[in-house]
Amino acid sequence: MRDPERKILYNYTSATDDRIILHLFGSDILTTVQDLEAKKRTGRSARLLYRFMGDLFIIERNPFLFQELVSHPLRRKDLFSEFKKDLAVIEQAARHSDVFQVLDVCRRVLGDLDRHMADQSLFQRKLVRALGPVIGKDSIYFDPFTLTAHATDATDWRRFLPKAVLRPDCESQVPALIRTIHELGLKIIPRGGGTGLTGGATPLTRDCVMINTEKLNRIGDITPLTQVGDGTCYAMEVQAGVITQDAKDAAHEQGLIFATDPTSAWACTIGGNLAENAGGKTAVLFGTAWTMCFPTGSSCPTGVSAPYPARIIREEKFCLLTRWCLRWPMKPVRKSRPLH
């Protein structure tokens, strides 16, 4: 049963109609629409206006529908033509000057959306031309399913969709990838398993691309380093996309305990552990991720590999660490004694 307080179609979200109008058209139009609500007669024009607002809302909110209209300009042209006809019907029946103000803004927003969709199609082709030679066209994703999956982490905070998701196959591709993205004027968000609870992998602007590190999942040898008390400190070289549980299992195979133990170990990555300074229940004994590791490789906008992370001083400076040498006191596993 439809909520009588909700006049905008497709509004099955927690946002009120007023919040949607404010989001789409601004505070001045919201005030004007509220004033006109009390002056309406038959309500036919109001229903057409709210339907128009609902259509814009669902197009913007639903990435599957948005991409469909981006990919099929003729369908978009037909749909937007129907929008313009509805606005013309409202204009013909208008009796208040405020209605014309609302219609002017509606037409402007509709035109902006049309241009944004046309620009999106051009942008996607431009991005493929620029990044295809770096990581391959098959590693560049614009499909709605992938974009939606990368719109938030475990917080479920959804502000904006990334403009694209990039999945480099190997570490050597990352320096050129970051340099090219920087030249395109886009912002970068690295992402591992997406299990964080701080919003660290959540796009906060419309001009973000996501670098998914899941293919950078190689684990090197575990080697003893120095004597620490009555035990030995071991080193494990891992790439940023290694699943934490895989690193734990690799250590366990050699009879060692891997220090970091977050509850999401089955899904989170080493890169994410370091970005969020994860610890888990073993942090009391071994400390958190930051205190027990250092990078052996990184990728900077200049396209060079650096032995240590570059300090981020300005927004355009970016450093993505792709490989870490984990030097933790991974103590031997103690076998439990049988009960007598």
Phi and psi in degrees as GROMACS dihedral restraints (atoms count N, CA, C in turn):
[ dihedral_restraints ]
;  ai    aj    ak    al  type     phi  dphi    fc
    3     4     5     6     1   -76.2    20    10
    4     5     6     7     1   138.3    20    10
    6     7     8     9     1   -70.4    20    10
    7     8     9    10     1   119.6    20    10
    9    10    11    12     1   -63.8    20    10
   10    11    12    13     1   -19.8    20    10
   12    13    14    15     1   -78.8    20    10
   13    14    15    16     1   -12.7    20    10
   15    16    17    18     1  -105.4    20    10
   16    17    18    19     1   115.4    20    10
   18    19    20    21     1  -102.4    20    10
   19    20    21    22     1   -17.8    20    10
   21    22    23    24     1   -81.9    20    10
   22    23    24    25     1   127.3    20    10
   24    25    26    27     1   -66.1    20    10
   25    26    27    28     1   151.8    20    10
   27    28    29    30     1    68.5    20    10
   28    29    30    31     1     8.3    20    10
   30    31    32    33     1   -87.3    20    10
   31    32    33    34     1    83.7    20    10
   33    34    35    36     1  -109.5    20    10
   34    35    36    37     1    24.6    20    10
   36    37    38    39     1   -97.5    20    10
   37    38    39    40     1   179.6    20    10
   39    40    41    42     1   -78.8    20    10
   40    41    42    43     1   -10.1    20    10
   42    43    44    45     1   -78.2    20    10
   43    44    45    46     1   138.1    20    10
   45    46    47    48     1   -76.2    20    10
   46    47    48    49     1   166.8    20    10
   48    49    50    51     1   -58.5    20    10
   49    50    51    52     1   -39.6    20    10
   51    52    53    54     1   -61.3    20    10
   52    53    54    55     1   -39.5    20    10
   54    55    56    57     1   -65.8    20    10
   55    56    57    58     1   -36.4    20    10
   57    58    59    60     1   -68.5    20    10
   58    59    60    61     1   -44.4    20    10
   60    61    62    63     1   -62.2    20    10
   61    62    63    64     1   -41.2    20    10
   63    64    65    66     1   -62.1    20    10
   64    65    66    67     1   -41.7    20    10
   66    67    68    69     1   -66.7    20    10
   67    68    69    70     1   -41.2    20    10
   69    70    71    72     1   -82.8    20    10
   70    71    72    73     1   -37.8    20    10
   72    73    74    75     1  -124.4    20    10
   73    74    75    76     1   -14.7    20    10
   75    76    77    78     1   100.4    20    10
   76    77    78    79     1   169.4    20    10
   78    79    80    81     1   -70.1    20    10
   79    80    81    82     1   -34.2    20    10
   81    82    83    84     1   -63.8    20    10
   82    83    84    85     1   -43.7    20    10
   84    85    86    87     1   -68.6    20    10
   85    86    87    88     1   -35.5    20    10
   87    88    89    90     1   -59.6    20    10
   88    89    90    91     1   -46.2    20    10
   90    91    92    93     1   -62.9    20    10
   91    92    93    94     1   -41.5    20    10
   93    94    95    96     1   -65.1    20    10
   94    95    96    97     1   -44.2    20    10
   96    97    98    99     1   -62.7    20    10
   97    98    99   100     1   -40.0    20    10
   99   100   101   102     1   -62.3    20    10
  100   101   102   103     1   -39.6    20    10
  102   103   104   105     1   -68.0    20    10
  103   104   105   106     1   -40.6    20    10
  105   106   107   108     1   -69.8    20    10
  106   107   108   109     1   -25.5    20    10
  108   109   110   111     1   -57.8    20    10
  109   110   111   112     1   -37.0    20    10
  111   112   113   114     1   -78.9    20    10
  112   113   114   115     1   -12.9    20    10
  114   115   116   117     1  -103.2    20    10
  115   116   117   118     1    -3.4    20    10
  117   118   119   120     1   -68.8    20    10
  118   119   120   121     1   154.1    20    10
  120   121   122   123     1  -104.9    20    10
  121   122   123   124     1   -85.9    20    10
  123   124   125   126     1   -76.4    20    10
  124   125   126   127     1   -26.5    20    10
  126   127   128   129     1    87.4    20    10
  127   128   129   130     1     1.6    20    10
  129   130   131   132     1   -64.9    20    10
  130   131   132   133     1   -46.5    20    10
  132   133   134   135     1   -63.5    20    10
  133   134   135   136     1   -37.6    20    10
  135   136   137   138     1   -63.6    20    10
  136   137   138   139     1   -40.6    20    10
  138   139   140   141     1   -65.1    20    10
  139   140   141   142     1   -39.7    20    10
  141   142   143   144     1   -64.6    20    10
  142   143   144   145     1   -40.0    20    10
  144   145   146   147     1   -65.8    20    10
  145   146   147   148     1   -45.0    20    10
  147   148   149   150     1   -66.2    20    10
  148   149   150   151     1   -33.6    20    10
  150   151   152   153     1   -65.5    20    10
  151   152   153   154     1   -41.3    20    10
  153   154   155   156     1   -60.5    20    10
  154   155   156   157     1   -44.2    20    10
  156   157   158   159     1   -63.7    20    10
  157   158   159   160     1   -39.6    20    10
  159   160   161   162     1   -64.7    20    10
  160   161   162   163     1   -38.4    20    10
  162   163   164   165     1   -63.6    20    10
  163   164   165   166     1   -45.7    20    10
  165   166   167   168     1   -62.6    20    10
  166   167   168   169     1   -39.7    20    10
  168   169   170   171     1   -63.3    20    10
  169   170   171   172     1   -45.7    20    10
  171   172   173   174     1   -72.0    20    10
  172   173   174   175     1   -32.1    20    10
  174   175   176   177     1   -65.0    20    10
  175   176   177   178     1   -43.9    20    10
  177   178   179   180     1   -70.2    20    10
  178   179   180   181     1   -34.9    20    10
  180   181   182   183     1   -83.0    20    10
  181   182   183   184     1   -30.7    20    10
  183   184   185   186     1   -98.5    20    10
  184   185   186   187     1   105.1    20    10
  186   187   188   189     1   -66.1    20    10
  187   188   189   190     1   -25.5    20    10
  189   190   191   192     1   -67.5    20    10
  190   191   192   193     1   -45.6    20    10
  192   193   194   195     1   -68.2    20    10
  193   194   195   196     1   -40.3    20    10
  195   196   197   198     1   -59.7    20    10
  196   197   198   199     1   -47.8    20    10
  198   199   200   201     1   -67.3    20    10
  199   200   201   202     1   -33.1    20    10
  201   202   203   204     1   -60.2    20    10
  202   203   204   205     1   -42.6    20    10
  204   205   206   207     1   -74.7    20    10
  205   206   207   208     1   -30.3    20    10
  207   208   209   210     1   -66.5    20    10
  208   209   210   211     1   -42.3    20    10
  210   211   212   213     1   -77.9    20    10
  211   212   213   214     1   -18.4    20    10
  213   214   215   216     1  -128.6    20    10
  214   215   216   217     1    83.6    20    10
  216   217   218   219     1   -60.8    20    10
  217   218   219   220     1   -29.7    20    10
  219   220   221   222     1   -68.6    20    10
  220   221   222   223     1   -39.9    20    10
  222   223   224   225     1   -63.5    20    10
  223   224   225   226     1   -40.5    20    10
  225   226   227   228     1   -63.7    20    10
  226   227   228   229     1   -41.2    20    10
  228   229   230   231     1   -61.7    20    10
  229   230   231   232     1   -43.5    20    10
  231   232   233   234     1   -65.2    20    10
  232   233   234   235     1   -42.8    20    10
  234   235   236   237     1   -65.3    20    10
  235   236   237   238     1   -45.7    20    10
  237   238   239   240     1   -67.7    20    10
  238   239   240   241     1   -28.7    20    10
  240   241   242   243     1   -63.8    20    10
  241   242   243   244     1   -39.7    20    10
  243   244   245   246     1   -66.9    20    10
  244   245   246   247     1   -37.0    20    10
  246   247   248   249     1   -59.1    20    10
  247   248   249   250     1   -45.8    20    10
  249   250   251   252     1   -64.0    20    10
  250   251   252   253     1   -35.4    20    10
  252   253   254   255     1   -64.5    20    10
  253   254   255   256     1   -41.8    20    10
  255   256   257   258     1   -63.2    20    10
  256   257   258   259     1   -41.2    20    10
  258   259   260   261     1   -66.2    20    10
  259   260   261   262     1   -34.6    20    10
  261   262   263   264     1   -66.9    20    10
  262   263   264   265     1   -38.0    20    10
  264   265   266   267     1   -62.5    20    10
  265   266   267   268     1   -42.0    20    10
  267   268   269   270     1   -63.1    20    10
  268   269   270   271     1   -40.6    20    10
  270   271   272   273     1   -64.6    20    10
  271   272   273   274     1   -39.6    20    10
  273   274   275   276     1   -64.8    20    10
  274   275   276   277     1   -31.8    20    10
  276   277   278   279     1   -92.9    20    10
  277   278   279   280     1     1.8    20    10
  279   280   281   282     1   -67.2    20    10
  280   281   282   283     1   139.0    20    10
  282   283   284   285     1  -122.4    20    10
  283   284   285   286     1    -6.2    20    10
  285   286   287   288     1  -125.4    20    10
  286   287   288   289     1   141.9    20    10
  288   289   290   291     1   -63.8    20    10
  289   290   291   292     1   -27.8    20    10
  291   292   293   294     1   -63.5    20    10
  292   293   294   295     1   -27.8    20    10
  294   295   296   297     1   -63.3    20    10
  295   296   297   298     1   -40.1    20    10
  297   298   299   300     1   -65.4    20    10
  298   299   300   301     1   -34.1    20    10
  300   301   302   303     1   -63.6    20    10
  301   302   303   304     1   -44.3    20    10
  303   304   305   306     1   -63.2    20    10
  304   305   306   307     1   -42.8    20    10
  306   307   308   309     1   -65.5    20    10
  307   308   309   310     1   -37.4    20    10
  309   310   311   312     1   -60.7    20    10
  310   311   312   313     1   -43.0    20    10
  312   313   314   315     1   -68.3    20    10
  313   314   315   316     1   -40.4    20    10
  315   316   317   318     1   -59.8    20    10
  316   317   318   319     1   -43.6    20    10
  318   319   320   321     1   -67.3    20    10
  319   320   321   322     1   -36.3    20    10
  321   322   323   324     1   -65.7    20    10
  322   323   324   325     1   -44.9    20    10
  324   325   326   327     1   -64.1    20    10
  325   326   327   328     1   -39.2    20    10
  327   328   329   330     1   -63.7    20    10
  328   329   330   331     1   -42.7    20    10
  330   331   332   333     1   -64.2    20    10
  331   332   333   334     1   -39.5    20    10
  333   334   335   336     1   -62.4    20    10
  334   335   336   337     1   -40.8    20    10
  336   337   338   339     1   -65.8    20    10
  337   338   339   340     1   -41.0    20    10
  339   340   341   342     1   -62.1    20    10
  340   341   342   343     1   -45.1    20    10
  342   343   344   345     1   -66.9    20    10
  343   344   345   346     1   -37.7    20    10
  345   346   347   348     1   -62.5    20    10
  346   347   348   349     1   -40.4    20    10
  348   349   350   351     1   -67.5    20    10
  349   350   351   352     1   -40.0    20    10
  351   352   353   354     1   -65.1    20    10
  352   353   354   355     1   -41.1    20    10
  354   355   356   357     1   -65.8    20    10
  355   356   357   358     1   -34.5    20    10
  357   358   359   360     1   -63.0    20    10
  358   359   360   361     1   -41.3    20    10
  360   361   362   363     1   -63.8    20    10
  361   362   363   364     1   -43.2    20    10
  363   364   365   366     1   -65.0    20    10
  364   365   366   367     1   -40.1    20    10
  366   367   368   369     1   -62.0    20    10
  367   368   369   370     1   -43.6    20    10
  369   370   371   372     1   -62.6    20    10
  370   371   372   373     1   -41.4    20    10
  372   373   374   375     1   -66.5    20    10
  373   374   375   376     1   -39.0    20    10
  375   376   377   378     1   -64.3    20    10
  376   377   378   379     1   -41.8    20    10
  378   379   380   381     1   -65.1    20    10
  379   380   381   382     1   -39.9    20    10
  381   382   383   384     1   -65.1    20    10
  382   383   384   385     1   -40.0    20    10
  384   385   386   387     1   -64.2    20    10
  385   386   387   388     1   -37.7    20    10
  387   388   389   390     1   -79.1    20    10
  388   389   390   391     1   -41.7    20    10
  390   391   392   393     1   -98.5    20    10
  391   392   393   394     1   -18.2    20    10
  393   394   395   396     1   -54.4    20    10
  394   395   396   397     1   -46.8    20    10
  396   397   398   399     1   -66.0    20    10
  397   398   399   400     1   -17.8    20    10
  399   400   401   402     1   -87.5    20    10
  400   401   402   403     1   -51.6    20    10
  402   403   404   405     1  -120.1    20    10
  403   404   405   406     1    -3.8    20    10
  405   406   407   408     1    92.3    20    10
  406   407   408   409     1   142.2    20    10
  408   409   410   411     1   -62.2    20    10
  409   410   411   412     1   -31.7    20    10
  411   412   413   414     1   -70.8    20    10
  412   413   414   415     1   -10.9    20    10
  414   415   416   417     1  -100.7    20    10
  415   416   417   418     1    10.0    20    10
  417   418   419   420     1  -113.0    20    10
  418   419   420   421     1   123.4    20    10
  420   421   422   423     1  -120.3    20    10
  421   422   423   424     1   129.8    20    10
  423   424   425   426     1  -121.7    20    10
  424   425   426   427     1    -2.5    20    10
  426   427   428   429     1   -65.8    20    10
  427   428   429   430     1   146.0    20    10
  429   430   431   432     1   -58.5    20    10
  430   431   432   433     1   -36.4    20    10
  432   433   434   435     1   -61.8    20    10
  433   434   435   436     1   -46.7    20    10
  435   436   437   438     1   -66.2    20    10
  436   437   438   439     1   -43.6    20    10
  438   439   440   441     1   -62.8    20    10
  439   440   441   442     1   -41.6    20    10
  441   442   443   444     1   -64.4    20    10
  442   443   444   445     1   -41.2    20    10
  444   445   446   447     1   -65.0    20    10
  445   446   447   448     1   -24.0    20    10
  447   448   449   450     1  -103.2    20    10
  448   449   450   451     1     9.6    20    10
  450   451   452   453     1   -77.3    20    10
  451   452   453   454     1   -17.2    20    10
  453   454   455   456     1  -155.0    20    10
  454   455   456   457     1   169.7    20    10
  456   457   458   459     1  -108.1    20    10
  457   458   459   460     1  -150.9    20    10
  459   460   461   462     1   -70.6    20    10
  460   461   462   463     1    -7.5    20    10
  462   463   464   465     1   -73.4    20    10
  463   464   465   466     1   -24.5    20    10
  465   466   467   468     1    64.5    20    10
  466   467   468   469     1    25.2    20    10
  468   469   470   471     1   -80.7    20    10
  469   470   471   472     1   119.5    20    10
  471   472   473   474     1  -120.3    20    10
  472   473   474   475     1   102.0    20    10
  474   475   476   477     1  -100.1    20    10
  475   476   477   478     1   -56.5    20    10
  477   478   479   480     1  -141.0    20    10
  478   479   480   481     1   154.5    20    10
  480   481   482   483     1   -84.4    20    10
  481   482   483   484     1   144.8    20    10
  483   484   485   486     1   -66.3    20    10
  484   485   486   487     1   150.7    20    10
  486   487   488   489     1   -73.6    20    10
  487   488   489   490     1   -23.3    20    10
  489   490   491   492     1  -164.7    20    10
  490   491   492   493     1   158.3    20    10
  492   493   494   495     1  -118.6    20    10
  493   494   495   496     1   128.8    20    10
  495   496   497   498     1  -116.2    20    10
  496   497   498   499     1   134.0    20    10
  498   499   500   501     1  -125.9    20    10
  499   500   501   502     1    87.5    20    10
  501   502   503   504     1   -62.9    20    10
  502   503   504   505     1   144.9    20    10
  504   505   506   507     1   -84.4    20    10
  505   506   507   508     1   -28.3    20    10
  507   508   509   510     1  -147.3    20    10
  508   509   510   511     1   161.7    20    10
  510   511   512   513     1   -62.3    20    10
  511   512   513   514     1   -35.0    20    10
  513   514   515   516     1   -65.0    20    10
  514   515   516   517     1   -20.0    20    10
  516   517   518   519     1   -78.4    20    10
  517   518   519   520     1   -20.6    20    10
  519   520   521   522     1   -67.0    20    10
  520   521   522   523     1   -42.9    20    10
  522   523   524   525     1   -57.0    20    10
  523   524   525   526     1   -48.0    20    10
  525   526   527   528     1   -66.4    20    10
  526   527   528   529     1   -34.3    20    10
  528   529   530   531     1   -62.3    20    10
  529   530   531   532     1   -48.6    20    10
  531   532   533   534     1   -65.3    20    10
  532   533   534   535     1   -41.2    20    10
  534   535   536   537     1   -61.2    20    10
  535   536   537   538     1   -42.2    20    10
  537   538   539   540     1   -69.5    20    10
  538   539   540   541     1   -41.8    20    10
  540   541   542   543     1   -60.9    20    10
  541   542   543   544     1   -41.1    20    10
  543   544   545   546     1   -62.0    20    10
  544   545   546   547     1   -41.1    20    10
  546   547   548   549     1   -66.0    20    10
  547   548   549   550     1   -27.8    20    10
  549   550   551   552     1   -79.8    20    10
  550   551   552   553     1    -6.2    20    10
  552   553   554   555     1    78.0    20    10
  553   554   555   556     1    24.8    20    10
  555   556   557   558     1  -104.0    20    10
  556   557   558   559     1   159.4    20    10
  558   559   560   561     1   -97.4    20    10
  559   560   561   562     1   151.4    20    10
  561   562   563   564     1  -117.7    20    10
  562   563   564   565     1   136.0    20    10
  564   565   566   567     1  -126.2    20    10
  565   566   567   568     1   113.5    20    10
  567   568   569   570     1   -75.5    20    10
  568   569   570   571     1   147.1    20    10
  570   571   572   573     1  -142.4    20    10
  571   572   573   574     1   137.8    20    10
  573   574   575   576     1  -103.9    20    10
  574   575   576   577     1  -110.9    20    10
  576   577   578   579     1   -85.2    20    10
  577   578   579   580     1   -10.0    20    10
  579   580   581   582     1    70.9    20    10
  580   581   582   583     1    28.4    20    10
  582   583   584   585     1  -100.7    20    10
  583   584   585   586     1     3.2    20    10
  585   586   587   588     1   -65.5    20    10
  586   587   588   589     1   154.2    20    10
  588   589   590   591     1  -116.5    20    10
  589   590   591   592     1    20.7    20    10
  591   592   593   594     1  -118.4    20    10
  592   593   594   595     1    -0.8    20    10
  594   595   596   597     1    78.1    20    10
  595   596   597   598     1    15.0    20    10
  597   598   599   600     1   -63.7    20    10
  598   599   600   601     1   -25.7    20    10
  600   601   602   603     1  -108.8    20    10
  601   602   603   604     1    28.2    20    10
  603   604   605   606     1  -105.4    20    10
  604   605   606   607     1   122.3    20    10
  606   607   608   609     1   -63.1    20    10
  607   608   609   610     1   131.4    20    10
  609   610   611   612     1  -109.4    20    10
  610   611   612   613     1    -2.3    20    10
  612   613   614   615     1  -138.2    20    10
  613   614   615   616     1   169.6    20    10
  615   616   617   618     1   -80.3    20    10
  616   617   618   619     1   -15.5    20    10
  618   619   620   621     1  -104.1    20    10
  619   620   621   622     1    42.7    20    10
  621   622   623   624     1  -105.7    20    10
  622   623   624   625     1   143.2    20    10
  624   625   626   627     1  -118.9    20    10
  625   626   627   628     1   148.7    20    10
  627   628   629   630     1  -105.7    20    10
  628   629   630   631     1   128.3    20    10
  630   631   632   633     1   -99.7    20    10
  631   632   633   634     1   108.4    20    10
  633   634   635   636     1   -87.0    20    10
  634   635   636   637     1   124.3    20    10
  636   637   638   639     1   -96.3    20    10
  637   638   639   640     1    14.1    20    10
  639   640   641   642     1   -63.5    20    10
  640   641   642   643     1   -24.7    20    10
  642   643   644   645     1   -81.1    20    10
  643   644   645   646     1   -14.5    20    10
  645   646   647   648     1   -88.2    20    10
  646   647   648   649     1    76.1    20    10
  648   649   650   651     1  -127.3    20    10
  649   650   651   652     1    32.5    20    10
  651   652   653   654     1   -88.1    20    10
  652   653   654   655     1   139.3    20    10
  654   655   656   657     1  -113.5    20    10
  655   656   657   658     1   126.2    20    10
  657   658   659   660     1   -86.5    20    10
  658   659   660   661     1  -171.4    20    10
  660   661   662   663     1   -72.2    20    10
  661   662   663   664     1   153.6    20    10
  663   664   665   666     1   -98.8    20    10
  664   665   666   667     1   122.5    20    10
  666   667   668   669     1  -127.1    20    10
  667   668   669   670     1   141.2    20    10
  669   670   671   672     1   -73.3    20    10
  670   671   672   673     1   144.9    20    10
  672   673   674   675     1  -114.0    20    10
  673   674   675   676     1   -78.7    20    10
  675   676   677   678     1  -131.1    20    10
  676   677   678   679     1   161.4    20    10
  678   679   680   681     1   -79.6    20    10
  679   680   681   682     1   128.9    20    10
  681   682   683   684     1  -121.6    20    10
  682   683   684   685     1   102.6    20    10
  684   685   686   687     1    64.0    20    10
  685   686   687   688     1  -124.2    20    10
  687   688   689   690     1   -96.8    20    10
  688   689   690   691     1    11.5    20    10
  690   691   692   693     1  -129.8    20    10
  691   692   693   694     1  -173.3    20    10
  693   694   695   696     1  -122.2    20    10
  694   695   696   697     1   141.9    20    10
  696   697   698   699     1   -89.5    20    10
  697   698   699   700     1   130.5    20    10
  699   700   701   702     1  -113.4    20    10
  700   701   702   703     1   153.0    20    10
  702   703   704   705     1  -119.2    20    10
  703   704   705   706     1   137.1    20    10
  705   706   707   708     1  -131.3    20    10
  706   707   708   709     1   123.2    20    10
  708   709   710   711     1   -94.4    20    10
  709   710   711   712     1   122.7    20    10
  711   712   713   714     1  -133.8    20    10
  712   713   714   715     1   153.1    20    10
  714   715   716   717     1   -89.1    20    10
  715   716   717   718     1   166.2    20    10
  717   718   719   720     1   -63.0    20    10
  718   719   720   721     1   -29.7    20    10
  720   721   722   723     1   -90.8    20    10
  721   722   723   724     1     7.2    20    10
  723   724   725   726     1   -66.0    20    10
  724   725   726   727     1   128.8    20    10
  726   727   728   729     1   -66.6    20    10
  727   728   729   730     1   134.4    20    10
  729   730   731   732     1   -57.2    20    10
  730   731   732   733     1   -40.6    20    10
  732   733   734   735     1   -63.9    20    10
  733   734   735   736     1   -34.1    20    10
  735   736   737   738     1   -64.9    20    10
  736   737   738   739     1   -39.1    20    10
  738   739   740   741     1   -65.9    20    10
  739   740   741   742     1   -40.5    20    10
  741   742   743   744     1   -62.5    20    10
  742   743   744   745     1   -42.5    20    10
  744   745   746   747     1   -65.5    20    10
  745   746   747   748     1   -38.9    20    10
  747   748   749   750     1   -63.2    20    10
  748   749   750   751     1   -39.1    20    10
  750   751   752   753     1   -68.1    20    10
  751   752   753   754     1   -40.6    20    10
  753   754   755   756     1   -64.7    20    10
  754   755   756   757     1   -33.5    20    10
  756   757   758   759     1   -61.2    20    10
  757   758   759   760     1   -25.4    20    10
  759   760   761   762     1  -102.4    20    10
  760   761   762   763     1    16.8    20    10
  762   763   764   765     1    74.1    20    10
  763   764   765   766     1    28.1    20    10
  765   766   767   768     1  -118.9    20    10
  766   767   768   769     1   157.7    20    10
  768   769   770   771     1  -102.1    20    10
  769   770   771   772     1   124.8    20    10
  771   772   773   774     1   -83.6    20    10
  772   773   774   775     1   126.7    20    10
  774   775   776   777     1   -65.2    20    10
  775   776   777   778     1   -55.2    20    10
  777   778   779   780     1   -69.6    20    10
  778   779   780   781     1   132.6    20    10
  780   781   782   783     1  -144.5    20    10
  781   782   783   784     1    65.2    20    10
  783   784   785   786     1   -68.8    20    10
  784   785   786   787     1   157.1    20    10
  786   787   788   789     1   -66.1    20    10
  787   788   789   790     1   -22.1    20    10
  789   790   791   792     1   -96.7    20    10
  790   791   792   793     1    27.2    20    10
  792   793   794   795     1   -56.7    20    10
  793   794   795   796     1   -29.1    20    10
  795   796   797   798     1   -68.8    20    10
  796   797   798   799     1   -17.9    20    10
  798   799   800   801     1  -126.9    20    10
  799   800   801   802     1   -29.7    20    10
  801   802   803   804     1   -75.4    20    10
  802   803   804   805     1   163.9    20    10
  804   805   806   807     1  -115.1    20    10
  805   806   807   808     1   163.8    20    10
  807   808   809   810     1   -61.8    20    10
  808   809   810   811     1   -42.2    20    10
  810   811   812   813     1   -58.6    20    10
  811   812   813   814     1   -41.0    20    10
  813   814   815   816     1   -68.2    20    10
  814   815   816   817     1   -37.7    20    10
  816   817   818   819     1   -57.2    20    10
  817   818   819   820     1   -42.8    20    10
  819   820   821   822     1   -73.9    20    10
  820   821   822   823     1   -38.3    20    10
  822   823   824   825     1   -63.3    20    10
  823   824   825   826     1   -35.1    20    10
  825   826   827   828     1  -102.2    20    10
  826   827   828   829     1     2.0    20    10
  828   829   830   831     1    54.2    20    10
  829   830   831   832     1    52.9    20    10
  831   832   833   834     1   -68.7    20    10
  832   833   834   835     1   157.9    20    10
  834   835   836   837     1  -142.1    20    10
  835   836   837   838     1   -55.5    20    10
  837   838   839   840     1    79.6    20    10
  838   839   840   841     1  -172.1    20    10
  840   841   842   843     1   -66.8    20    10
  841   842   843   844     1   -21.5    20    10
  843   844   845   846     1   -84.2    20    10
  844   845   846   847     1    -0.9    20    10
  846   847   848   849     1   -61.5    20    10
  847   848   849   850     1   -27.5    20    10
  849   850   851   852     1   -62.0    20    10
  850   851   852   853     1   -36.0    20    10
  852   853   854   855     1   -87.5    20    10
  853   854   855   856     1   -43.3    20    10
  855   856   857   858     1  -111.4    20    10
  856   857   858   859     1   -10.4    20    10
  858   859   860   861     1    88.2    20    10
  859   860   861   862     1  -179.0    20    10
  861   862   863   864     1   -93.2    20    10
  862   863   864   865     1   178.0    20    10
  864   865   866   867     1   -60.9    20    10
  865   866   867   868     1   -38.1    20    10
  867   868   869   870     1   -64.1    20    10
  868   869   870   871     1   -29.5    20    10
  870   871   872   873     1   -84.2    20    10
  871   872   873   874     1    -5.0    20    10
  873   874   875   876     1  -126.4    20    10
  874   875   876   877     1    17.0    20    10
  876   877   878   879     1  -153.8    20    10
  877   878   879   880     1   166.5    20    10
  879   880   881   882     1  -153.6    20    10
  880   881   882   883     1   154.0    20    10
  882   883   884   885     1   -79.6    20    10
  883   884   885   886     1   146.1    20    10
  885   886   887   888     1  -106.7    20    10
  886   887   888   889     1   -10.0    20    10
  888   889   890   891     1  -155.8    20    10
  889   890   891   892     1   149.1    20    10
  891   892   893   894     1  -150.9    20    10
  892   893   894   895     1   164.7    20    10
  894   895   896   897     1  -127.3    20    10
  895   896   897   898     1   125.9    20    10
  897   898   899   900     1  -118.1    20    10
  898   899   900   901     1   165.8    20    10
  900   901   902   903     1   -60.8    20    10
  901   902   903   904     1   -23.3    20    10
  903   904   905   906     1   -73.7    20    10
  904   905   906   907     1   -12.7    20    10
  906   907   908   909     1    86.5    20    10
  907   908   909   910     1    15.7    20    10
  909   910   911   912     1  -110.3    20    10
  910   911   912   913     1   156.3    20    10
  912   913   914   915     1   -91.2    20    10
  913   914   915   916     1   135.8    20    10
  915   916   917   918     1  -119.5    20    10
  916   917   918   919     1   146.0    20    10
  918   919   920   921     1   -74.3    20    10
  919   920   921   922     1   -18.4    20    10
  921   922   923   924     1  -137.3    20    10
  922   923   924   925     1   157.4    20    10
  924   925   926   927     1   -66.7    20    10
  925   926   927   928     1   137.4    20    10
  927   928   929   930     1   -74.2    20    10
  928   929   930   931     1   140.8    20    10
  930   931   932   933     1   -73.6    20    10
  931   932   933   934     1   129.7    20    10
  933   934   935   936     1   -83.0    20    10
  934   935   936   937     1   105.8    20    10
  936   937   938   939     1   -97.8    20    10
  937   938   939   940     1   -43.4    20    10
  939   940   941   942     1  -123.5    20    10
  940   941   942   943     1   164.5    20    10
  942   943   944   945     1   -60.6    20    10
  943   944   945   946     1   -36.5    20    10
  945   946   947   948     1   -76.7    20    10
  946   947   948   949     1   -10.5    20    10
  948   949   950   951     1   -87.0    20    10
  949   950   951   952     1   131.8    20    10
  951   952   953   954     1  -144.6    20    10
  952   953   954   955     1   141.0    20    10
  954   955   956   957     1  -137.1    20    10
  955   956   957   958     1   119.4    20    10
  957   958   959   960     1  -109.0    20    10
  958   959   960   961     1   116.3    20    10
  960   961   962   963     1   -82.8    20    10
  961   962   963   964     1   124.4    20    10
  963   964   965   966     1  -109.8    20    10
  964   965   966   967     1   -13.6    20    10
  966   967   968   969     1  -148.3    20    10
  967   968   969   970     1   136.0    20    10
  969   970   971   972     1  -128.9    20    10
  970   971   972   973     1   145.9    20    10
  972   973   974   975     1  -104.2    20    10
  973   974   975   976     1   109.2    20    10
  975   976   977   978     1   -86.7    20    10
  976   977   978   979     1   111.0    20    10
  978   979   980   981     1  -110.9    20    10
  979   980   981   982     1    86.7    20    10
  981   982   983   984     1  -120.6    20    10
  982   983   984   985     1   149.4    20    10
  984   985   986   987     1   -74.4    20    10
  985   986   987   988     1    76.7    20    10
  987   988   989   990     1   -78.5    20    10
  988   989   990   991     1    97.8    20    10
  990   991   992   993     1   -75.5    20    10
  991   992   993   994     1   150.1    20    10
  993   994   995   996     1   -59.5    20    10
  994   995   996   997     1   144.5    20    10
  996   997   998   999     1   -70.6    20    10
  997   998   999  1000     1   131.6    20    10
  999  1000  1001  1002     1   -93.7    20    10
 1000  1001  1002  1003     1   124.3    20    10
 1002  1003  1004  1005     1   -76.1    20    10
 1003  1004  1005  1006     1   136.6    20    10
 1005  1006  1007  1008     1   -70.5    20    10
 1006  1007  1008  1009     1   144.9    20    10
 1008  1009  1010  1011     1   -83.2    20    10
 1009  1010  1011  1012     1   143.6    20    10
 1011  1012  1013  1014     1   -67.2    20    10
 1012  1013  1014  1015     1   145.3    20    10
 1014  1015  1016  1017     1   -76.2    20    10
 1015  1016  1017  1018     1   139.6    20    10
